[in-house]
Amino acid sequence: MRYIIPILLAIVPGVAGVCILAYFALIDWEALQKAYDRFSEVVATSSDLYLQRKPNKTSIA
């Protein structure tokens, strides 16, 4: 009986937190992979990304 209270107050919430964190981390990882794939396609097709960038007309030189 004396081990049930620490398990309910520490272990169970900790395990639940790890599960929730893992769920959202996997969602973010999928989005990161998609963005990286798109970026690698752009890099492969562009010879120089810096020269293709349009100058900022609103900046004051």
C-alpha positions as CSV (number, residue, x, y, z in Angstrom):
1,M,0.0,0.0,0.0
2,R,2.8,2.4,0.7
3,Y,4.2,2.1,-2.8
4,I,0.9,2.8,-4.6
5,I,0.8,6.5,-3.7
6,P,4.3,7.3,-5.2
7,I,3.5,5.2,-8.2
8,L,0.3,7.1,-8.8
9,L,1.8,10.5,-8.2
10,A,5.2,10.2,-9.9
11,I,5.5,7.2,-12.3
12,V,2.1,7.3,-14.0
13,P,2.2,11.1,-14.8
14,G,5.8,10.7,-16.0
15,V,5.0,7.8,-18.3
16,A,2.0,9.7,-19.7
17,G,4.2,12.8,-20.3
18,V,6.7,10.8,-22.2
19,C,4.0,9.3,-24.4
20,I,2.5,12.7,-25.2
21,L,5.9,14.1,-25.9
22,A,6.8,11.2,-28.2
23,Y,3.5,11.7,-30.1
24,F,4.1,15.4,-30.8
25,A,7.8,14.7,-31.6
26,L,6.8,12.2,-34.3
27,I,4.4,14.8,-35.8
28,D,7.2,17.4,-35.9
29,W,9.7,14.9,-37.3
30,E,7.4,14.2,-40.2
31,A,7.0,17.9,-41.0
32,L,10.8,18.3,-40.7
33,Q,11.4,15.5,-43.2
34,K,9.0,17.0,-45.7
35,A,10.6,20.4,-45.4
36,Y,14.1,18.9,-45.8
37,D,13.0,16.9,-48.9
38,R,11.7,20.1,-50.5
39,F,14.9,22.0,-49.6
40,S,17.1,19.3,-51.0
41,E,15.1,19.5,-54.3
42,V,15.6,23.2,-54.5
43,V,19.3,23.0,-53.8
44,A,19.8,20.3,-56.4
45,T,18.0,22.3,-59.1
46,S,19.6,25.7,-58.3
47,S,23.2,26.5,-59.0
48,D,23.4,29.5,-56.7
49,L,20.5,30.4,-54.3
50,Y,22.1,33.7,-53.2
51,L,22.3,35.1,-56.8
52,Q,18.7,34.2,-57.5
53,R,17.4,36.1,-54.5
54,K,15.7,39.3,-55.5
55,P,17.0,42.5,-53.8
56,N,14.9,44.0,-51.1
57,K,13.5,47.3,-52.5
58,T,12.2,48.5,-49.2
59,S,15.5,48.6,-47.4
60,I,17.4,51.9,-47.0
61,A,21.0,51.6,-48.0
